[in-house]
Amino acid sequence: GHVTTRAQHVPCSGGCDVHHRRAASREAVLQPTPTGEVGDRGDSVSSVCTFVSMAETENQLATAFTAKLAGLNTTSQSIETLSHWCVFHRKRAKALTPTWQQQLRAAPGKRKLNFLYLANDVMQNSRKKGMEWIDAFWPIMGWSLKHTLRNTGDDKVARSCAKLVEVWQERKLFGSRSLDGWLDSSGADDAVV
């Protein structure tokens, strides 16, 4: 049998070209060696190759996501392109939503609505494949709407936020969970959840 583990290969200086060709892969199939150790393609674990932990891979993904969010703008192409990237990385939704939330918090008022449009597109397009993004956004979406409303004070933004909530309720995006109070921007508590 073989064991599958999630790891990303970091190229070594030992000249193992088989590993270098596979360095871009995010998953490596590991097989037991004759000595019982688990190595890539049966190679010894004690080779000069090292594998990066999942936490490091998620940190790299979060860094890439931060850069992509920095380029997010109001065009549908920008939102849809980043949405497709998010749907592709849906298994990492819980690890990526804190990055989304931090970048929303740091964004100037006029850009905050772009983050909500992105979240909407991601949730709507990923739900056919799984609930990862919806489950990851649920705990922070109420805060995100209130934060956006408090930090823009713009009637157009308020109408756009109300429209998003209306669509989410009509389509039962969050199931039977209540979205009551999500558009109430009163209160001074702007703590990150």
BAMAR-830892 format. One record per residue (C-alpha): residue number from 0; residue in one letter; y, z, x. Coordinates in Angstrom, 2 decimals, padded with zeros to 5 digits, always signed. Layout:
# BAMAR-830892
<NUM a <Y Z X>>
...
***
This chain:
# BAMAR-830892
<0 g <+000.00 +000.00 +000.00>>
<1 h <+003.62 -000.11 +000.93>>
<2 v <+006.57 +002.13 +000.34>>
<3 t <+009.90 +000.74 -000.80>>
<4 t <+013.01 +002.54 +000.31>>
<5 r <+016.66 +001.70 -000.06>>
<6 a <+018.23 +001.39 +003.34>>
<7 q <+020.53 -000.95 +005.13>>
<8 h <+019.59 -002.08 +008.59>>
<9 v <+022.11 -001.61 +011.36>>
<10 p <+021.61 -004.21 +014.08>>
<11 c <+020.26 -002.69 +017.23>>
<12 s <+020.83 -003.70 +020.79>>
<13 g <+017.12 -004.10 +021.37>>
<14 g <+016.97 -007.80 +020.52>>
<15 c <+014.69 -007.52 +017.49>>
<16 d <+015.72 -010.81 +015.91>>
<17 v <+013.40 -010.36 +012.92>>
<18 h <+015.41 -007.30 +011.96>>
<19 h <+018.73 -009.01 +012.64>>
<20 r <+017.88 -011.80 +010.20>>
<21 r <+017.21 -009.14 +007.58>>
<22 a <+020.25 -007.01 +008.45>>
<23 a <+022.21 -008.21 +005.43>>
<24 s <+019.56 -007.03 +003.01>>
<25 r <+020.21 -003.78 +001.19>>
<26 e <+016.54 -003.02 +000.69>>
<27 a <+013.80 -003.12 +003.25>>
<28 v <+010.12 -003.03 +002.40>>
<29 l <+008.46 -000.49 +004.61>>
<30 q <+004.75 -000.49 +005.37>>
<31 p <+002.57 +002.13 +007.06>>
<32 t <+001.69 +001.36 +010.68>>
<33 p <-001.81 +001.93 +012.05>>
<34 t <-000.60 +005.37 +013.24>>
<35 g <+000.57 +006.27 +009.75>>
<36 e <+004.28 +005.96 +010.47>>
<37 v <+006.33 +003.87 +008.09>>
<38 g <+008.18 +001.00 +009.70>>
<39 d <+009.72 -002.31 +008.76>>
<40 r <+007.01 -005.01 +008.60>>
<41 g <+004.58 -002.55 +010.21>>
<42 d <+006.76 -001.99 +013.31>>
<43 s <+006.93 +001.48 +014.78>>
<44 v <+009.64 +003.75 +013.43>>
<45 s <+010.37 +004.83 +016.97>>
<46 s <+011.83 +001.39 +017.77>>
<47 v <+015.48 +001.16 +018.70>>
<48 c <+016.42 +000.09 +015.16>>
<49 t <+018.12 +002.62 +012.90>>
<50 f <+018.66 +002.66 +009.19>>
<51 v <+021.78 +003.78 +007.42>>
<52 s <+021.38 +006.37 +004.69>>
<53 m <+022.18 +005.59 +001.06>>
<54 a <+025.28 +007.80 +001.27>>
<55 e <+026.68 +005.66 +004.08>>
<56 t <+025.90 +002.47 +002.16>>
<57 e <+027.66 +003.88 -000.92>>
<58 n <+030.66 +004.82 +001.24>>
<59 q <+030.82 +001.22 +002.48>>
<60 l <+030.60 -000.02 -001.09>>
<61 a <+033.37 +002.37 -002.17>>
<62 t <+035.54 +001.12 +000.70>>
<63 a <+034.93 -002.49 -000.37>>
<64 f <+035.69 -001.55 -003.99>>
<65 t <+038.97 +000.09 -002.93>>
<66 a <+040.02 -003.10 -001.18>>
<67 k <+039.08 -005.20 -004.20>>
<68 l <+041.01 -002.88 -006.54>>
<69 a <+044.07 -003.23 -004.30>>
<70 g <+044.05 -006.96 -005.07>>
<71 l <+043.56 -006.54 -008.82>>
<72 n <+046.29 -008.18 -010.90>>
<73 t <+046.96 -009.11 -014.52>>
<74 t <+045.30 -012.52 -014.44>>
<75 s <+042.06 -012.94 -016.31>>
<76 q <+040.56 -014.57 -013.20>>
<77 s <+041.29 -011.47 -011.10>>
<78 i <+039.85 -009.12 -013.73>>
<79 e <+036.78 -011.27 -014.41>>
<80 t <+036.00 -011.81 -010.71>>
<81 l <+036.09 -008.08 -009.95>>
<82 s <+034.22 -007.39 -013.19>>
<83 h <+031.36 -009.65 -012.08>>
<84 w <+031.23 -007.79 -008.75>>
<85 c <+031.05 -004.47 -010.63>>
<86 v <+028.30 -005.71 -012.96>>
<87 f <+026.34 -006.89 -009.92>>
<88 h <+026.67 -003.38 -008.42>>
<89 r <+025.98 -001.61 -011.73>>
<90 k <+023.27 +000.60 -010.20>>
<91 r <+026.07 +002.22 -008.15>>
<92 a <+028.39 +002.77 -011.14>>
<93 k <+028.36 +006.58 -010.91>>
<94 a <+029.25 +006.40 -007.22>>
<95 l <+032.02 +003.81 -007.78>>
<96 t <+033.83 +005.33 -010.79>>
<97 p <+035.49 +008.09 -008.71>>
<98 t <+036.99 +005.33 -006.53>>
<99 w <+038.22 +003.51 -009.65>>
<100 q <+039.76 +006.74 -010.94>>
<101 q <+041.45 +007.58 -007.63>>
<102 q <+042.92 +004.09 -007.38>>
<103 l <+044.11 +004.23 -011.02>>
<104 r <+045.84 +007.53 -010.28>>
<105 a <+047.54 +006.09 -007.19>>
<106 a <+048.55 +002.78 -008.80>>
<107 p <+052.15 +002.23 -009.87>>
<108 g <+052.73 +002.47 -013.63>>
<109 k <+052.94 -001.28 -014.14>>
<110 r <+049.45 -001.80 -012.60>>
<111 k <+047.57 +000.96 -014.46>>
<112 l <+046.80 -001.22 -017.48>>
<113 n <+044.97 -003.67 -015.17>>
<114 f <+042.49 -000.90 -014.36>>
<115 l <+041.81 -000.30 -018.04>>
<116 y <+041.35 -004.03 -018.65>>
<117 l <+038.91 -004.13 -015.74>>
<118 a <+036.95 -001.15 -017.11>>
<119 n <+036.85 -002.81 -020.53>>
<120 d <+035.53 -006.08 -019.11>>
<121 v <+032.96 -004.30 -016.94>>
<122 m <+031.64 -002.18 -019.80>>
<123 q <+031.52 -005.05 -022.29>>
<124 n <+029.76 -007.42 -019.87>>
<125 s <+027.36 -004.94 -018.33>>
<126 r <+025.99 -003.33 -021.48>>
<127 k <+023.55 -006.21 -021.98>>
<128 k <+022.02 -005.33 -018.62>>
<129 g <+022.22 -001.55 -018.84>>
<130 m <+024.40 +001.42 -019.72>>
<131 e <+025.25 +002.44 -016.15>>
<132 w <+028.97 +001.62 -016.30>>
<133 i <+029.44 +002.91 -019.84>>
<134 d <+027.77 +006.20 -018.93>>
<135 a <+029.82 +006.43 -015.73>>
<136 f <+033.15 +005.67 -017.44>>
<137 w <+032.59 +007.88 -020.51>>
<138 p <+033.57 +011.21 -018.88>>
<139 i <+036.82 +009.82 -017.41>>
<140 m <+038.01 +007.21 -019.90>>
<141 g <+039.88 +009.64 -022.15>>
<142 w <+041.73 +011.01 -019.12>>
<143 s <+042.39 +007.45 -017.89>>
<144 l <+044.05 +006.37 -021.14>>
<145 k <+046.18 +009.53 -021.34>>
<146 h <+047.14 +009.21 -017.68>>
<147 t <+048.18 +005.58 -018.19>>
<148 l <+050.21 +006.41 -021.29>>
<149 r <+051.94 +009.40 -019.64>>
<150 n <+052.83 +007.44 -016.53>>
<151 t <+054.17 +004.28 -018.11>>
<152 g <+056.07 +005.32 -021.26>>
<153 d <+056.00 +001.68 -022.32>>
<154 d <+055.44 +000.64 -025.95>>
<155 k <+053.58 -002.51 -024.90>>
<156 v <+051.16 -000.44 -022.78>>
<157 a <+050.71 +002.01 -025.68>>
<158 r <+049.83 -000.87 -028.03>>
<159 s <+047.41 -002.32 -025.45>>
<160 c <+045.69 +001.06 -025.01>>
<161 a <+045.42 +001.47 -028.79>>
<162 k <+043.89 -002.01 -029.04>>
<163 l <+041.29 -001.15 -026.37>>
<164 v <+040.28 +002.04 -028.19>>
<165 e <+040.11 +000.14 -031.49>>
<166 v <+037.80 -002.50 -029.96>>
<167 w <+035.60 +000.18 -028.35>>
<168 q <+035.25 +001.98 -031.69>>
<169 e <+034.54 -001.22 -033.66>>
<170 r <+031.92 -002.36 -031.15>>
<171 k <+030.55 +001.17 -030.72>>
<172 l <+030.79 +000.71 -026.97>>
<173 f <+030.28 +004.43 -026.43>>
<174 g <+027.73 +004.74 -029.23>>
<175 s <+028.53 +007.32 -031.87>>
<176 r <+030.67 +009.44 -029.49>>
<177 s <+034.17 +010.21 -030.75>>
<178 l <+037.22 +008.73 -029.06>>
<179 d <+039.59 +011.00 -030.99>>
<180 g <+042.53 +012.22 -028.96>>
<181 w <+042.23 +009.54 -026.29>>
<182 l <+045.65 +008.12 -027.19>>
<183 d <+047.39 +011.50 -027.28>>
<184 s <+049.57 +011.46 -024.18>>
<185 s <+051.07 +014.90 -024.81>>
<186 g <+050.26 +017.75 -022.50>>
<187 a <+051.06 +018.21 -018.84>>
<188 d <+047.51 +018.40 -017.53>>
<189 d <+046.96 +015.32 -015.40>>
<190 a <+044.11 +016.73 -013.33>>
<191 v <+041.47 +014.33 -012.14>>
<192 v <+038.24 +015.10 -013.95>>
***
